[in-house]
């Protein structure tokens, strides 16, 4: 099928997501102004271009196939592993960068991991190809967030916008109340769901099949311990501290995205553990173009919930310039709103009236 000229191709996603990588790599090895240029691109330039462009990228026509989408995701995953080692080394001071540069590198790498690596790993764990799935799983494991692989697919997608989903924030809940409950709640819920699945599997006929049948939490926890040991062996205690700090800040970005994308939205109960179907009005979307390309269309979140297996270039907004209560739209890009969520009073001033108007327009209490 022929694609319109304005529809972003996979190479456009590649340029947007890889743009700060050379700056981060040069900054990690040379210091100077490079770490600040990388951080400035991620934290400021993307937001400026979003505002200057001012309109969403067109949707791809239904049925369009982007053959290179998985190749870009695989490349981003491999790059993640290399960048993580470089990030830990530079932030720990192993490459000779000064304290100011190390701070900029910490922020820049952590934002990249929390926004791009997370968005990409999220894509991969929804793929049917086991090799791609495993790549996404190991990206999350290196972020010490492996349980998200199970909790996101088995809990969040089933119970989004209900009390059973730890990653759906309620109206009035601050991010600082939400984050610890979401982390621990999703860890427990994912474990329980995987334990039930493991008990229901037939007895394995081979060692390989037995490994596959194990609760994947063993690989999440074991892989995380292996990563901690590796960075300690390679970079000592300073490397371990740098790694923990980088992962903590990257995880904060992941939790902020969850917080923002479902804040205050609820599905009606139709019975015990039964709810109305998930629709577009149960997720907050964002229309800004460059940040969407940067995050592999993760801000087109409602379409992902409607079609979890749909590759990122195919995700749709369906005419976002027309305000519709059945399709909630964030007033600014996802990264900007995630930053706003760090300031609860400002966040509630901006978002709570929007949630209440949405509830009134859709007949919710």
Wavefront OBJ file of the C-alpha trace (Angstrom):
o trace
v 0.000 0.000 0.000
v 1.236 3.440 -0.836
v 1.841 5.667 2.210
v 1.162 9.401 2.265
v 4.224 11.637 2.273
v 3.446 13.082 5.706
v 3.091 9.703 7.451
v 6.295 9.041 9.451
v 8.370 6.183 8.093
v 10.479 3.916 10.290
v 13.638 5.860 9.411
v 12.023 9.006 10.868
v 11.413 7.143 14.134
v 15.039 5.985 14.004
v 16.395 9.513 13.600
v 14.205 10.858 16.410
v 14.995 8.092 18.899
v 18.728 7.837 18.123
v 19.335 11.605 17.801
v 20.942 12.185 21.238
v 22.870 8.894 21.277
v 26.042 10.258 19.601
v 25.991 13.231 21.979
v 25.621 10.912 24.976
v 28.431 8.651 23.783
v 30.839 11.497 23.011
v 29.910 13.164 26.292
v 30.531 9.962 28.247
v 34.032 9.653 26.762
v 35.097 13.300 26.444
v 32.975 15.354 28.829
v 33.009 19.077 28.119
v 29.877 20.560 26.602
v 28.707 17.281 25.052
v 26.787 15.882 28.053
v 24.911 19.175 28.339
v 24.085 19.190 24.639
v 22.643 15.695 24.988
v 20.597 16.654 28.048
v 19.465 19.874 26.384
v 18.229 17.968 23.343
v 16.228 15.505 25.449
v 14.853 17.929 28.029
v 14.389 21.142 26.031
v 14.751 20.845 22.244
v 12.180 18.074 21.810
v 9.594 20.093 23.751
v 10.368 23.217 21.705
v 9.945 21.399 18.402
v 6.676 19.930 19.645
v 5.370 23.430 20.273
v 6.714 24.849 17.010
v 5.234 22.092 14.853
v 1.973 22.271 16.751
v 0.105 19.401 15.114
v 0.098 15.634 15.286
v 1.714 13.468 12.640
v -0.861 11.886 10.302
v -2.036 8.351 11.011
v -0.862 5.599 8.715
v -3.670 4.229 6.525
v -5.326 1.107 7.929
v -3.526 -2.006 6.761
v -0.164 -0.320 6.169
v 2.750 -2.632 6.976
v 6.057 -1.240 8.235
v 8.500 -4.057 7.541
v 11.453 -2.312 9.228
v 9.703 -1.622 12.539
v 11.012 -4.716 14.326
v 14.536 -4.132 13.008
v 14.596 -0.670 14.596
v 13.307 -2.079 17.876
v 16.021 -4.753 17.871
v 18.679 -2.121 17.120
v 17.453 0.106 19.948
v 17.518 -2.835 22.351
v 21.098 -3.752 21.456
v 22.096 -0.097 21.715
v 20.500 0.022 25.162
v 22.855 -2.642 26.543
v 25.921 -0.826 25.197
v 24.694 2.547 26.431
v 23.939 1.173 29.892
v 27.551 0.043 30.373
v 28.822 3.377 29.065
v 26.400 5.271 31.287
v 27.493 3.433 34.424
v 31.180 3.846 33.586
v 30.898 7.578 32.921
v 28.598 8.440 35.818
v 30.868 6.436 38.144
v 33.817 8.567 37.002
v 35.648 5.811 35.137
v 35.988 7.865 31.933
v 37.423 10.977 33.561
v 34.397 13.245 33.126
v 34.023 15.966 35.782
v 31.194 16.190 38.292
v 29.094 18.602 36.254
v 29.331 16.434 33.164
v 28.594 13.322 35.200
v 25.398 14.917 36.495
v 24.324 15.831 32.952
v 25.142 12.306 31.783
v 23.182 10.804 34.664
v 20.135 12.858 33.708
v 20.520 12.345 29.964
v 21.117 8.595 30.043
v 18.364 8.041 32.629
v 15.843 10.005 30.565
v 16.829 8.052 27.466
v 16.434 4.724 29.273
v 13.150 5.721 30.919
v 11.575 7.180 27.795
v 13.102 5.471 24.739
v 14.379 2.150 26.104
v 11.158 1.711 28.062
v 8.947 2.529 25.070
v 10.951 0.176 22.894
v 10.997 -2.679 25.427
v 7.252 -2.185 25.836
v 6.919 -2.716 22.078
v 9.065 -5.841 22.161
v 7.236 -7.621 24.987
v 4.073 -7.412 22.876
v 5.712 -9.157 19.923
v 4.935 -12.780 19.059
v 8.518 -13.478 17.980
v 10.191 -15.013 21.034
v 13.561 -13.474 20.157
v 12.096 -9.978 20.135
v 10.172 -10.661 23.325
v 13.346 -11.813 25.088
v 15.174 -8.667 23.975
v 12.475 -6.519 25.538
v 12.494 -8.629 28.693
v 16.243 -8.177 29.129
v 16.022 -4.443 28.588
v 13.633 -4.314 31.534
v 15.817 -6.656 33.580
v 18.840 -4.379 33.077
v 16.657 -1.530 34.378
v 15.964 -3.717 37.464
v 12.311 -3.628 36.411
v 11.833 -7.101 34.977
v 8.510 -7.728 36.715
v 6.972 -5.115 34.407
v 7.104 -7.701 31.598
v 4.508 -9.815 33.394
v 2.602 -7.132 35.285
v 2.049 -4.987 32.203
v 0.751 -7.760 29.960
v -1.192 -9.833 32.485
v -2.468 -7.208 34.934
v -2.377 -3.738 33.399
v -3.950 -4.680 30.073
v -6.685 -6.703 31.758
v -7.519 -4.346 34.629
v -6.498 -0.911 33.361
v -8.574 1.930 34.835
v -9.914 -0.277 37.646
v -9.005 -0.717 41.342
v -7.366 -4.048 40.449
v -4.637 -2.322 38.421
v -1.845 -0.910 40.613
v -0.680 1.225 37.672
v -3.895 3.223 37.204
v -3.864 6.401 39.336
v -7.115 7.658 40.839
v -8.310 11.258 40.794
v -6.540 13.292 43.468
v -3.712 10.805 43.999
v -0.253 12.379 43.856
v 2.581 10.742 41.975
v 4.471 10.344 45.245
v 1.604 8.285 46.707
v 1.131 6.395 43.461
v 4.725 5.359 42.686
v 5.590 3.065 45.639
v 2.169 1.408 45.542
v 2.415 0.902 41.779
v 5.907 -0.625 42.021
v 5.161 -3.055 44.835
v 1.581 -3.728 43.756
v 2.513 -4.597 40.192
v 5.379 -6.790 41.413
v 3.004 -8.818 43.616
v 0.166 -8.948 41.085
v 2.491 -10.030 38.280
v 4.015 -12.739 40.478
v 0.591 -14.107 41.413
v -0.569 -14.145 37.789
v 2.585 -15.952 36.649
v 2.355 -18.452 39.524
v -1.184 -19.366 38.433
v -0.021 -19.753 34.830
v 2.935 -21.924 35.888
v 0.684 -24.285 37.856
v -1.548 -24.720 34.834
v 1.234 -25.751 32.436
v 1.728 -29.444 31.563
v 4.759 -31.289 32.896
v 7.838 -30.379 30.875
v 9.336 -33.086 28.656
v 12.844 -31.603 28.467
v 15.161 -29.361 30.471
v 14.661 -26.535 27.977
v 10.899 -26.889 28.239
v 11.210 -26.978 32.036
v 13.105 -23.710 31.999
v 10.464 -22.127 29.786
v 7.728 -23.353 32.145
v 9.286 -21.768 35.236
v 7.794 -18.637 36.716
v 9.686 -15.902 34.798
v 10.189 -14.000 38.051
v 13.185 -16.259 38.635
v 14.800 -14.755 35.534
v 13.735 -11.229 36.495
v 15.282 -11.434 39.970
v 18.226 -13.612 38.969
v 18.994 -11.391 35.980
v 18.869 -8.278 38.151
v 21.292 -9.822 40.652
v 23.615 -10.765 37.794
v 23.535 -7.179 36.497
v 24.348 -5.828 39.945
v 27.260 -8.244 40.251
v 28.554 -7.401 36.770
v 28.680 -3.636 37.290
v 30.314 -4.147 40.688
v 33.019 -6.365 39.182
v 33.593 -3.974 36.274
v 33.350 -0.612 38.037
v 33.485 -1.250 41.791
v 31.208 0.227 44.432
v 30.997 3.576 42.614
v 29.717 1.749 39.568
v 27.146 -0.067 41.684
v 25.865 3.203 43.149
v 25.788 4.841 39.702
v 23.873 1.883 38.284
v 21.297 1.913 41.092
v 20.755 5.659 40.704
v 20.390 5.425 36.916
v 17.886 2.572 37.201
v 15.940 4.376 39.929
v 15.558 7.505 37.813
v 14.701 5.513 34.693
v 12.065 3.599 36.661
v 10.676 6.927 37.854
v 10.162 7.893 34.209
v 8.340 4.619 33.550
v 6.072 5.098 36.561
v 5.421 8.716 35.586
v 4.214 7.555 32.177
v 1.823 5.087 33.825
v 0.618 7.757 36.225
v -0.043 10.338 33.527
v -1.599 8.055 30.920
v -4.486 6.815 33.081
v -4.841 9.484 35.767
v -8.394 9.746 37.084
v -9.924 7.494 34.411
v -12.142 4.619 35.524
v -14.130 1.804 33.915
v -17.600 1.026 35.240
v -17.956 -2.199 37.224
v -20.339 -4.787 35.771
v -19.774 -7.463 38.431
v -17.055 -9.041 40.604
v -13.744 -8.444 38.784
v -15.788 -7.557 35.688
v -15.758 -4.158 34.012
v -16.995 -2.414 30.904
v -14.728 -2.881 27.861
v -11.630 -0.727 27.564
v -12.178 2.176 25.173
v -10.250 5.247 24.076
v -11.665 7.253 26.999
v -9.695 5.161 29.494
v -6.277 6.521 28.443
v -4.797 9.985 28.010
v -3.235 10.459 24.575
v -0.826 13.171 23.448
v -0.659 14.695 19.963
v 2.813 16.325 19.978
v 4.817 14.946 17.027
v 8.529 14.874 17.913
v 8.131 13.463 21.417
v 5.832 10.830 19.944
v 8.466 9.837 17.387
v 11.124 9.906 20.133
v 9.049 7.498 22.246
v 7.958 5.250 19.348
v 4.369 6.514 19.453
v 3.939 5.532 23.123
v 1.812 8.687 23.665
v -0.787 7.158 21.339
v -1.699 5.021 24.298
v -5.404 4.378 23.872
v -4.890 2.724 20.486
v -2.245 0.493 22.034
v -4.800 -0.705 24.615
v -7.319 -1.309 21.854
v -4.740 -3.166 19.723
v -1.848 -4.407 21.944
v -0.143 -6.204 19.073
v -0.243 -3.244 16.675
v 3.337 -2.071 15.870
v 4.220 1.467 16.901
v 4.200 3.103 13.410
v 0.584 1.963 12.941
v -0.824 3.418 16.171
v -3.541 5.993 15.517
v -4.955 9.192 17.017
v -7.945 9.533 14.656
v -8.195 13.281 14.027
v -6.846 14.603 17.350
v -7.526 18.259 16.444
v -11.255 17.700 17.030
v -11.949 17.719 20.816
v -13.953 14.652 21.840
v -14.762 13.544 25.398
v -14.475 9.907 24.347
v -10.782 10.452 23.505
v -9.019 12.329 26.347
v -6.057 14.387 25.171
v -3.262 15.722 27.353
v -2.745 19.499 27.134
v 0.994 19.027 26.491
v 3.337 16.221 25.485
v 3.799 13.145 27.653
v 7.329 14.131 28.844
v 6.137 17.649 29.734
v 3.133 16.300 31.639
v 5.339 13.769 33.403
v 7.486 16.664 34.611
v 4.377 18.536 35.758
v 3.285 15.463 37.730
v 6.319 15.964 39.983
v 4.545 19.069 41.329
v 1.243 17.747 42.729
v -0.526 21.087 43.252
v 0.197 22.248 39.718
v -0.683 18.825 38.350
v -4.071 18.789 40.058
v -4.783 22.384 39.014
v -4.251 21.410 35.364
v -5.645 17.868 35.280
v -8.414 17.541 37.862
v -10.825 19.919 36.078
v -10.213 18.022 32.829
v -10.984 14.710 34.508
v -14.200 16.078 36.027
v -15.333 17.526 32.688
v -14.639 14.180 31.075
v -16.639 12.357 33.753
v -19.554 14.764 33.288
v -19.477 14.427 29.495
v -19.428 10.632 29.633
v -21.986 10.252 32.432
v -19.612 9.000 35.106
v -19.955 9.819 38.779
l 1 2 3 4 5 6 7 8 9 10 11 12 13 14 15 16 17 18 19 20 21 22 23 24 25 26 27 28 29 30 31 32 33 34 35 36 37 38 39 40 41 42 43 44 45 46 47 48 49 50 51 52 53 54 55 56 57 58 59 60 61 62 63 64 65 66 67 68 69 70 71 72 73 74 75 76 77 78 79 80 81 82 83 84 85 86 87 88 89 90 91 92 93 94 95 96 97 98 99 100 101 102 103 104 105 106 107 108 109 110 111 112 113 114 115 116 117 118 119 120 121 122 123 124 125 126 127 128 129 130 131 132 133 134 135 136 137 138 139 140 141 142 143 144 145 146 147 148 149 150 151 152 153 154 155 156 157 158 159 160 161 162 163 164 165 166 167 168 169 170 171 172 173 174 175 176 177 178 179 180 181 182 183 184 185 186 187 188 189 190 191 192 193 194 195 196 197 198 199 200 201 202 203 204 205 206 207 208 209 210 211 212 213 214 215 216 217 218 219 220 221 222 223 224 225 226 227 228 229 230 231 232 233 234 235 236 237 238 239 240 241 242 243 244 245 246 247 248 249 250 251 252 253 254 255 256 257 258 259 260 261 262 263 264 265 266 267 268 269 270 271 272 273 274 275 276 277 278 279 280 281 282 283 284 285 286 287 288 289 290 291 292 293 294 295 296 297 298 299 300 301 302 303 304 305 306 307 308 309 310 311 312 313 314 315 316 317 318 319 320 321 322 323 324 325 326 327 328 329 330 331 332 333 334 335 336 337 338 339 340 341 342 343 344 345 346 347 348 349 350 351 352 353 354 355 356 357 358 359 360 361 362 363 364 365
